Structures are given as C-alpha cells and as structure tokens.
Amino acid sequence: MVSVAFRTVGLLFLSNVFMTFAWYAHLKNLSGRAWFVAAFASWGIAFFEYMVQVPANRIGYGTFTLPQLKIMQEVIALAVFAPFSVWYMGQPLKLDYLWACLCLLGAVYFIFRS
C-alpha cells in the first residue's frame, strides 16, 4: 500500500502542476486574447487543481499538521514553478533561486522538527 506521505506529496505535486499552468501559462499562450478569455481558461484548469489538491490535504491531514501541509505545498509549488518558469516561459535561471531554496529548506526544518 502506498504511504500517506507519498500519496499526499504526489497529489500536491500534480495539483501544483495544474495550478502553475492555470496561473501563468496564459501569459504566454493567451497574451493576445482578452483577459476574460484567459480567466475562463485558467478557471477550467484550476478545477482540476482543486480536484487533486482537496483530496491531497484530506489524505495528509492527521499524519501531517496543518502548518506542515502548508509548508509542503509551498515547497512543492516552488519546485514546480522554477522549472516551469525556466523551460516553459523562457525565464533566465538565477542564483537567487538557490538562495530562495535554502530559505525554504529552513522553513521545512523548523516546521517539521517538532
């Protein structure tokens, strides 16, 4: 049987892939369209984000505390966003990403240490 932690992290990862595309892909793909077209497209993608994110939090809650779930979600969000911004959106990779990652590792340490 797949562990609660693995299912939670896997579903949060998938949720964040949907979220990242819902929030940012329209900047590249729908830049010539009216904002409400982008909003409706984003809402359509976000539906799938919530269909994965809600079960992820329900599965993980109890094994993880609420703050632990939130920090996990933020770390996963940025782990998904960094490659998306570089490879999909063509943004330059910066050393500041490393520093931000180290700050997140500190947040993970403090939220999971007790």
C-alpha positions in Angstrom: 0.0 0.0 0.0 1.2 3.5 -0.8 2.0 5.5 2.2 0.0 8.6 3.3 3.1 10.8 2.8 3.8 9.6 -0.7 0.1 10.0 -1.8 0.0 13.4 -0.2 3.2 14.7 -1.8 2.3 13.1 -5.2 -1.2 14.7 -5.3 0.2 18.0 -4.1 2.8 17.9 -6.9 0.1 17.1 -9.5 -2.1 19.9 -8.1 0.7 22.4 -8.4 1.4 21.5 -12.0 -2.2 22.3 -12.7 -2.0 25.5 -10.6 1.1 26.7 -12.2 -0.4 26.3 -15.7 -3.7 27.9 -14.6 -1.9 30.9 -13.1 0.8 31.6 -15.6 0.6 29.7 -18.9 -2.0 32.2 -20.2 0.7 34.9 -20.1 2.4 33.0 -23.0 -0.4 31.2 -24.7 -3.3 33.7 -24.5 -1.4 37.1 -24.4 -3.3 38.3 -27.5 -6.7 37.4 -26.1 -9.0 39.4 -23.8 -8.3 38.9 -20.1 -11.6 37.2 -19.5 -10.7 34.5 -22.1 -7.6 33.8 -20.1 -9.6 33.9 -16.8 -12.1 31.3 -18.1 -9.3 29.1 -19.4 -7.5 29.4 -16.1 -10.6 28.6 -14.1 -11.0 25.5 -16.3 -7.5 24.3 -15.4 -7.9 25.3 -11.8 -10.9 23.0 -11.5 -8.5 20.1 -12.0 -6.1 21.6 -9.5 -8.8 21.5 -6.8 -9.9 18.0 -7.8 -6.4 16.9 -6.8 -5.5 19.4 -4.1 -8.5 18.8 -1.8 -8.0 15.0 -1.6 -4.3 15.6 -1.0 -4.9 17.7 2.0 -7.7 15.4 3.3 -5.4 12.4 3.0 -2.4 14.1 4.6 -4.3 15.8 7.4 -3.8 13.9 10.6 -0.5 12.4 9.5 0.7 16.0 9.0 -0.3 19.1 10.9 -1.9 21.9 9.0 1.3 24.0 9.1 3.3 21.1 7.8 0.8 20.6 4.9 1.1 24.3 4.0 4.9 24.4 4.0 4.9 21.2 1.9 2.5 22.8 -0.5 4.7 25.9 -0.8 7.9 24.0 -1.3 6.3 21.8 -4.0 4.8 24.9 -5.6 8.2 26.5 -6.0 9.8 23.2 -7.0 7.2 23.1 -9.9 7.3 26.8 -10.6 11.1 27.1 -11.0 11.5 24.6 -13.9 8.2 25.9 -15.4 9.5 29.5 -15.5 12.8 28.5 -17.0 11.8 25.9 -19.5 8.2 26.8 -20.4 8.2 30.5 -20.0 11.9 31.0 -21.1 12.9 33.0 -18.0 16.6 33.1 -17.1 17.9 30.8 -14.3 19.3 32.9 -11.5 21.4 32.3 -8.5 18.6 33.9 -6.4 16.6 30.6 -6.9 19.3 28.8 -4.9 19.0 31.3 -2.1 15.3 31.1 -2.1 15.5 27.3 -2.0 17.8 27.4 1.0 15.3 29.7 2.8 12.6 27.1 2.1 14.7 24.3 3.5 14.9 26.4 6.6 11.1 26.6 6.7 10.8 22.9 6.3 13.3 22.2 9.0 11.5 24.4 11.5 8.0 23.2 10.7 8.9 19.5 10.8 11.4 19.5 13.7 8.8 19.1 16.5 
